[in-house]
Amino acid sequence: MPVVVALRAGHGWFPAAEKPVATLVDDVEASRKEWTKAAAVTDADTFSAPCKKGLKIIDPRRTVTARKVLGLTTTPPSNDGGGGSRGNGGSGGGLEV
């Protein structure tokens, strides 16, 4: 079941959580629309705009309010690159050129 369906599916959110969770779901749905646009393009230049917009919409800092009222951690992940190989194509363990 997609996350947005699960979050909207008649779940009895307590009153303080209803609006923040609804906002989060709206953001996820808006981001999904941008990713759908990005998936349909055939060149990098056209891909970039919806991709950037989709990422901006689901910025982890925008989830803090919903996470807080649900009793979850409110510290968004850092962007220090420590979690993987974003954008560099690998872990750096390959051959030197």
C-alpha positions in Angstrom: 0.0 0.0 0.0 1.5 3.4 -1.0 2.4 5.6 2.0 -0.1 8.3 1.0 -2.9 5.8 0.8 -2.0 4.4 4.2 -1.8 7.9 5.8 -5.2 8.9 4.4 -7.0 5.6 4.7 -9.4 6.5 7.5 -6.7 6.4 10.1 -8.0 8.0 13.3 -5.3 10.6 13.8 -5.6 12.4 17.0 -6.7 16.1 16.4 -3.3 17.7 16.8 -1.9 15.4 14.1 -4.6 15.7 11.5 -3.5 18.9 9.8 0.3 18.2 9.9 -0.2 14.7 8.5 -2.6 16.0 5.8 0.0 18.6 4.8 2.7 15.9 4.7 0.5 13.7 2.5 -0.2 16.7 0.2 3.5 17.3 -0.2 4.2 13.7 -1.0 1.5 13.7 -3.6 2.7 17.0 -5.2 6.3 15.6 -5.2 5.0 12.4 -6.9 3.5 14.5 -9.7 6.8 16.2 -10.3 8.6 12.8 -10.3 6.1 11.5 -12.8 6.8 14.5 -15.1 10.6 13.9 -14.7 10.2 10.2 -15.6 8.4 11.1 -18.9 11.1 13.4 -20.3 13.7 12.4 -22.8 16.6 14.8 -22.1 18.6 16.0 -19.0 17.7 19.7 -19.3 13.9 19.0 -19.2 14.4 16.4 -16.4 16.1 18.9 -14.1 13.2 21.3 -13.4 10.7 18.7 -12.2 13.4 16.8 -10.4 14.5 19.8 -8.4 11.0 20.8 -7.7 10.1 17.3 -6.5 13.1 17.2 -4.2 12.3 20.7 -2.8 8.7 19.6 -2.0 9.9 16.6 0.0 12.7 18.3 1.9 13.0 16.5 5.2 12.9 19.8 7.1 9.3 20.2 5.9 8.3 17.0 7.8 9.4 18.2 11.2 5.9 19.4 12.3 4.2 16.1 11.4 7.0 14.1 13.0 6.9 16.1 16.2 3.1 15.6 16.8 3.5 11.9 16.0 6.2 11.6 18.6 8.9 10.8 16.1 12.4 12.2 15.9 12.5 15.7 14.5 16.1 15.9 13.4 16.2 15.7 9.6 19.0 13.8 8.0 22.2 15.8 7.4 23.3 16.6 3.9 27.0 15.9 4.6 27.2 13.0 2.2 28.1 10.6 4.9 25.3 8.2 4.1 26.3 7.1 0.6 27.7 8.0 -2.8 25.4 10.8 -4.0 26.3 12.1 -7.3 29.8 10.6 -7.6 28.9 7.3 -9.1 30.4 5.1 -6.5 32.3 4.7 -3.3 35.7 5.8 -4.6 37.2 2.4 -4.4 37.8 1.9 -8.1 40.8 2.4 -10.3 42.7 5.6 -10.6 42.6 7.1 -14.0 
